[in-house]
């Protein structure tokens, strides 16, 4: 997956989205990826993380609702909803394109 680079704006959003996604995992799975960043690329079903399928469904629902994600089916069915960083990258791709289109359509007066 490719993240479009829009400059300083996308870095600010990456940090915000990273924190929001981390809060979802803290709330629903009691996992703090900020405290254990080495786990961000580990598969959720690996012995290092050990999420249950039920936990993953709850996290998926919360992620969709909080980030207003559309067209997530292919991402999930394709097995990409499997690590913290893959989810974050998907969120950034979805939201940066939307934010860019929104900002570029609202020209300053």
Buried (B, 14 or more C-beta within 10 A) or exposed (E): EEBEEBEEEBEEBBEEBBEBBBBBBBEBBEBEBEEEEEBBEBBBEEEEBEBEEEBBEBBBEBBEEBBEBEEBEEBBEEEBBBBBBBBBBBBBBBBBEEBBEEEEEEEEE
